[in-house]
């Protein structure tokens, strides 16, 4: 079965959570978390969860192991791979990262730049911005993706290098439009928009890295289909511009402007660019 053959699961559907006996307490914890998010789930104990098991259970589901919560389907599994980002984070500094220039993340500032990531995705850009010194709020309305992000943060809090970075990240389960409507003007310094698309990571071009990105996007498209549930960001741009002095939009280098609005400034990279919109 290919990814295209798999039907997306609605929020109201029963989610299966696979686990092995040594991870039963973790599975029970995530079942409780999902219940708080009004997601129904059922725990399924397996003798062993490996590639063969995943291929024999191709429907969209969840699994729990020592690395936290995973999304599974069609023989694949995926989670926000924050720990895999550590080598990049160690190389990054505000001088060599376009995202830092676009969002004005400067270590010498007396207080950290406050950024709202209104299209959180897997949280990799927020992790990078937090590693550079920003305080970042991630907004995610889909309960399963929110739970996956929460799992990634919990794993990061136990990681020697990521623990301090994770303290600068907050994850909120709410629709971005609702959240931005409720906040007061200039409550944050920057609103960051990265609409979902299968973009190359121009900093890491290895075949292994690209295979992982492709796998993540396949499963994300199953979870967040493009028929209205996937947040493309167009509807958020004007609202974001009304709330902060600086809105930054990440785009593929040759993509059209978000909501067909010409930016006030751009930072160009090899494969991506950052479009800036300033409040008049």
HELIX and SHEET records of a PDB file:
HELIX    1   1 UNK A    3  UNK A    5  5                                   3    
HELIX    2   2 UNK A   21  UNK A   23  5                                   3    
HELIX    3   3 UNK A   24  UNK A   36  1                                  13    
HELIX    4   4 UNK A   51  UNK A   56  1                                   6    
HELIX    5   5 UNK A   83  UNK A   85  5                                   3    
HELIX    6   6 UNK A   86  UNK A   91  1                                   6    
HELIX    7   7 UNK A   98  UNK A  103  1                                   6    
HELIX    8   8 UNK A  124  UNK A  131  1                                   8    
HELIX    9   9 UNK A  143  UNK A  157  1                                  15    
HELIX   10  10 UNK A  163  UNK A  166  1                                   4    
HELIX   11  11 UNK A  176  UNK A  182  1                                   7    
HELIX   12  12 UNK A  207  UNK A  223  1                                  17    
HELIX   13  13 UNK A  234  UNK A  236  5                                   3    
HELIX   14  14 UNK A  237  UNK A  241  1                                   5    
HELIX   15  15 UNK A  258  UNK A  260  5                                   3    
SHEET    1   A 5 UNK A  41  UNK A  45  0                                        
SHEET    2   A 5 UNK A  15  UNK A  19  1                                        
SHEET    3   A 5 UNK A  61  UNK A  65  1                                        
SHEET    4   A 5 UNK A  68  UNK A  73 -1                                        
SHEET    5   A 5 UNK A  76  UNK A  78 -1                                        
SHEET    1   B 7 UNK A 169  UNK A 172  0                                        
SHEET    2   B 7 UNK A 135  UNK A 139  1                                        
SHEET    3   B 7 UNK A 114  UNK A 117  1                                        
SHEET    4   B 7 UNK A 190  UNK A 193  1                                        
SHEET    5   B 7 UNK A 246  UNK A 252  1                                        
SHEET    6   B 7 UNK A 272  UNK A 278 -1                                        
SHEET    7   B 7 UNK A 265  UNK A 268 -1                                        
END                                                                             
